[in-house]
């Protein structure tokens, strides 16, 4: 009878637990929040004292904050490719945002980017499905258009690919007539609803959810109440940046994070859920829409140099926070460099799954850093390849511990060498003074490009200095707005 009473007590205790708690004891749930264009210093826990981000800051207090985290690409599609494949995107050829744009009269012809994530790529979602996970995707995809290349074809059981801008009525779920926002609903609120739906419906089994909102991407559009709040704050403080609408969008993202965290709490899954928060590339300083005469500045990326579309720190260094109860030490920071393709092996390791045997995985698991933030990963170098004109000239880059080299690929031969521990803002080019170090890093970078078969620019027979400023659309094959004032630095030979 004592045994029977004990069994009845256990059953009663289990029945009283919040829905989903039993399953959560078996495997770690994983929620990956992948913000669009959020800069390294745009949230409070990274030093921003203007924008209110209490929920993101709370994640940092409860988890680990990475100071030297990087996006694999300087624009969205390359980083998204790296996340899904676990590879540096140069292997696949998705090196620009899809479909991209180009400058047909610049010094070099930049390589064509692959227009969709190949279907034979084994995605992180597919690897987690093999480990027994239900998988969900909410938000921007940007790895191929049409039903053949969306998240539903790449291992996601619940696929809500959303296309369109931030404002009510300006976006829709691709191929899902059953998922519709309210007429006056901003996109971040709709994305929060979809995430809550997925979490509540899948709370009795292990799940992987990737949330990829459109915010804080341009065009700028925020809720009027928040915009007025930041206009008043800017006036009171005598500040010109960040743009009040941009600040409002960042706070909306913070609210979105809060909604997701609250739903996890409501389902009793907090202690067994890993939450990862990061951005797909660096922040944007200026909106390059030359049809608008003024008010184009978005935010300050100081102390970082460059912005989205550049391989300087402002274009690739991003916030990264990992909350993983009982694994990530709360309130700690880690300075070990990480990249977007590290998430694939990290999530698979957390799920006790297996990496694909037939696919190269460039990333390494970050789990060892969560328990020991002072640890180092078993690699000394990380690489980038962005052979396109965007907010800078085509370039590749390599970081070897504190050293970073940028090599421009426009035929100029220009090199930039920085010691990031002493020069985070990349103000002092040491390439001429440390020729040996620059040569060693350049050799390593070239060997890596050869290994991954990176596509390279070629000389442009149609180069025309007077027309080099012109942007042309890859989608339409026609010129788009341009600005003769926005010229990339010219080499001594060209001058």
N, C-alpha and C positions, 0 to 999 in steps of 0.2 A: 504493500500500500504506500510505503514511503516513496518507492520508485515511481509509482503512478502519480502521486501528488507532485513529485519533482517534475515529471514530464508535463503535467497539466500547467504547472507554474511557468515552465519554459515556453510552452505554446501561447499562454496568455501574454507573456512578456513580448514575444515576437509579434503577436497580433497588435500590440499597442504601439509598436514602432511606426514612424512615419513611412508612408508608401515608398518603396524602393530601397530601404535601408538594408534588407537582407542580401539582395543582389550586390549592393555596393561593397559588402564585406569580401567578395570574391575577387573582383578586378577593379582597377582604377578607371573611373570615368575621366575623359579628357575633353576639355573645352578650350579651343584655340581661337583667340580673338585677334583678327588681322586687320588693323585699321589702315585706311588709304591715305597716304601722304602726311601722316602725323610726324612732325619734326621731333628731334631728340630732346629738345628743351621745352616742349609745348605743354607739359603737365607739371603739376606741383612738385611731385617727388623728384623731378629732374631739375628743379630750381625755378620753375615759372611761378612768379608771385602775382600774376595778373588774372589768370584764368582759374576758375574754381573747378577742381577735379577731385573731390573728396573720395569717390568710390575707387578710382584708380589708385590714389594715394594709399587708401586702406589696403588694397591688394599688396602694395609694396611693404607695408607694415607687417602684413601677415605672411609674406614670402620673401623672395630674394630679388634684388634689383641689379641688373647687369649694366655696367657703365660703358662697356666696349662691345656692345652688340651691333651687328651690321646686317643690313639687307643684302641679299645676294646680288641684287640688281639696283640700278639707279632709278628705274621706273618700274611700273607695276607688273607687267606680264613676266619679265625675267624672274622676279622674286617668287611669283606665284608658281611658275614652272619649277623652281628649286624646291619649294615646299612640297608640291605634289609628287615630285620624282625622287627627291633625296639627292639630286645631282646638281652640280654647277650647270646652269642653263646653257653655257657655251657648248656642252656636249650635244644638246638637242637642237640648238640654233635659235632658241627664242631669246634673242639678245636685245630686242626693242619692244616697246608696247605694241600690241597688235591692234590695228594693222600698221600703225606708225605713220611717219611722214618723212620727207627727205628734202635736201637742198641740192637740186640737180645741177647747180652751177658752182658748187664749192670745189675745193682742191682735189677731193677724192670721192669716189663712188662707194658708198657704204654697202655692206652685204645685205642681201634680202633676209629678213627674219622668217623663221618657220611660223606659219599662220595658225597653228593649233597644236595643243599637246597631243602627240601621237597616241593612238588608241592602244598600242601595244606596250605603253609605259605602265609599269605596275605602280599604282599610286599609293600614297600613304593610307588612303581609305581602304584600298583593296587588301593591303597587308594587315590592317586592323580587322577587317572582316574575317580574314583567315584566322585571326586570334579570337573570334567569337563576338565581335563588337557589332552593334548597330551603328550606322554612320549617317550623319546629317550635314548638309551644307546650306547656308543661308547667306545671300548677298551677291556681291560682284564676283564673277568668274574670270573673264578676260583671258581665256586660254583657248579660244576657238568659238566661232559662231555656229548656231544651228543645233538641232537636236543630236547630231552625230558626235559632237565634241563637248557637250556640257557635262556638269558634275554627275548627272544621272547615268552617263555612259562611262564614268571613271570611278565607280565603286561606292557612290553615295546612295543609300537607301531612300533618304528623304532629301530631295534636291529642289531647293527654292532659289534658282538663279534669277537674280533681280537685275533688270537693265533699266537705265534711266537715271535722272538726277534726283536731287534731294527733296524737292518740293512736292506737295500733294498733287496727284494727277499727272506727274511727270515720269512715273516709273511703273513697271509691271513685272510679274513673275513669268518668265519664259516657259511656255508650254504647260502652264498650270492654271486652268480656268477656275479651279476650286480654291485658289489662294488669292484673295483680293483684299486690298487695303480699304479702309474707310475713305470716303471722298476727301476729307480734310486732314488725312493722316500723313504726317511727315515720315520719310523713309526710315529713319532710325527707330521710331516707335513701332512701325510695322515689322521691322527686322526683329525687334525685341519680342513682339507677339509670336512670331514664327519660332524663335528660339525657345520661348516658354512652352509652346505647343510641343515641340520636339522633346524637350527635357521631361515634361510631365508624362508624355505618352511612352517614353522609353525608360522611365526611371526604375523599372523592375528588371533591367538587364544592363550590362556594361555598354556604354555608348561613347562615340567620338563625334563631337560637334565642332564644325569650323564656321565661325561667324566672320564674314568679310563685308562690312558696311561700305557704302559709297563715301560717306563722310570720312575725312574732311576735304575731300577732293573738290576742286572748282567745277562748275560755277558756284560762287559763294551764295548760300541761302540758309538763313537761320530763322528761328522762331522770334517774332517781333519783340516779345517780352524780354527775351535774353539779349537781343541786339540792343534794345534801349538800355538795359542794365550796363552793358559794356561801353556804350557811348557815354553814359554818365560817369562811369569809372575812369575812362580815358580822359575826359574833360577835367575831372577832379585831380587826376594825377599828372596832367599835362603830357600825356603820351600820345604818340602817333601810331604805334604798333603794339600789339597785333591789331589787325583790322577788327572792328567790333563784330562784324558778321562771322568772321573766322573764329573769334573767341566764343561766340554763341555755339558754333558747330562743334567745337571741342567739348564744351560743357554738355551738349547733347550726346556726344559719344560717351562721356562719363556717366550720364543717366542710363544709356544703353547697357553699359557694363554693369551698373547697379541692378538693372532689371534681371539680367542673366544670373548674377550672384544671388539675388533674392529668390529666384525660382529654384536654384540648386539648394538653397537653405530650406525652402518650403517643402521640398521633396525628401529632406533628411539625408542629402548626399554630400554635405559639406566636407566631412572628414575623409571622404574617399574620392574626391574629385580634384584633378590637376587643372588649374586655370592658367593659361599662358596668354599674355597680352603683349602685342608688339605692332610694328608698322611695316608696310611693304616696301618703303623706301624713305629717304630723307624728306624733310619738309620743303615747302615752296615759299620762296621769298617774294616773288612777283608773278602776277598773272600775265602771261604773254598773249594777251588779246589786244592787239594794237588798234582795234576798232573803237576801244574805249579810251577817251582822252586822258582820264585821270583816275585816281583812287585805285591803282593797280597793285600797290604794295599790300602784302598779306601779313607777313610776320617777320620778326628778326630771328635769324639762326645763330646769332652770336653766342659763344665765341667761335663757332664753327665756320669754316670757309665753304663756299659753294652752296648748292641746293639740289633738289630733285633734278635728275638729268646730268649730274656731275659726279665724278669719282673722288672729289674732295669730300672731307668728312661730312659736310652738311648734306650731301646727296645720298650717303649710304649709312651713316651712323644713326641708329634708331633706338627708341626705348624698348626695353624687354623686362618684363616682370613675370616671375613664375611663383604661383602659390600652390604648394603641394603639401598638405598637412602631414606632419610626422616625417617628412622627407626634406623639404626645403626649410632651411633655418630662418625663422621669422626675423624681419627687420635687418637683414644682412645685405651686403653688396658684393659683387664679383666683378673683377676687372679682366677676366680672361676673354679674349676675342671669340665671338660666336657668329655664325651665319645662318641664313634662312634654311639651308638644306640640312642643318643639324636637327631640326624639329622631327624629321621623319624617323631617324634611328632613336631619338629620345622617346617619342610616343610609342614606338614598337617595343622598346625596352620596358617602358612603364606598363605596357599591356602584356608583358611576358610572351610576346610574339616572336616571329622570326623574320629577318630581312630576306628579300628575294635573292635567290642564288644566281639568277640569270641577268641581274641588273646591277651595274656599278652604283654604289652608294658613296657619295663623296663626304657626306656628313658624318659626324661622330655624336654619340649620345652625350647629353649634358647632365645626365643623372649624377655622375660623380661630383659635379660642381655644386649640386644642391645641398649636399651634406657637408661639403668642404669648399667654401667659396674661394679659398686661397690655392686650391689645386690647379694644375695645368693639364690641358688636354694633350693627347699624344700627337701633336702636330705643331710646327713652328711657323708655317706660312699659310696664308689664305689669299685668294686671287679674285679679281673682277675683270670682266671683259665687256666693254660697252663701246663697240666700234661704230657709233652713230653720232650725228650732230643732233644736239637737243639744247641743253643749256650750257654746253661746252663743246669742245672738239672731240672727235673719236679718240678713245683711250683705253688702255688696260692698266691695271694696278695690282700691286702685291704688298701685303703687310707681313713683315717678319718680326714678331715681337714688337719692339718700340719703333722699328724702322718701316717707313712706307715709301714706295716708289710709284710714281705715275708716269707712264710712257704714252705720249701722244702718237696717234696712228694716222696722221694726216700728211705724212711725208716730210714733216719738219724735223723729225729726230729729237724733239724737245723732251727732256726728262725733268722731273721734279722729285726731289728727295727730302723727306722730312723725318725728324725724330719726334714722334708724337708725345712722348712723355714730357719733353721740354717745350714742345711747340704744337699744342693741340689745334691752334688756329691756322697752322700751315702757312706761316708768314715768312719763314726763312728757308729758301731753297738751298740745300746743301750739296746738290749734284756736282757742282764745280769743285767744291772743297773736299768732298769725300768720293772721289772718282772710283776708287776701288770698291767701295760699298755699293755705289750705284751700278757699277758693271756687274757685280755678283748678283744683285737683285734682278737686273735686266736679263741676265742669263737664265736665272731660275724662272722668271716670268715667261720667257720665250720657250723654254722647255715645257712648261705647263701648257701653253697654248698649242704646242705641237701634240702633246699627249691627248688633249681633248678635241683636237682637230677644230680649233676655233676659226671661224670665218673672219677674213680680214678685208679692210678697204683696199681699193686699187686706184691708181691715178685716174683722174677724170679728164678726158680729152676735151670736154665741153666747159672746162673751168673758165669762169668769167668773173673777175673781181667786182665789176660793177653790178652784177646780178647775184652774187654769192649769198646775199642776205635773204633771198626768196625762199619761202617755205612752200612745198607742194604736198598735197594730200595723197596718201597711198590709197585711200578709199575711192576718191573721185578722179585721181590723176590730173587734178587741176590746181592752180596756184591758190594759196590761202593768204590771209593777212600777214604782212611782214613789216619790218621796221629797219630802215637803213641805219638807224642809230645803234641797233643791236648787231654789232659785228664782233666776231671772235677775235682775240688778239692775233695779230698777223706776225709771221716769223720775219727775221731779219732779211732772209732771202726774198720774201715777197715784197717787203718794203723797199 
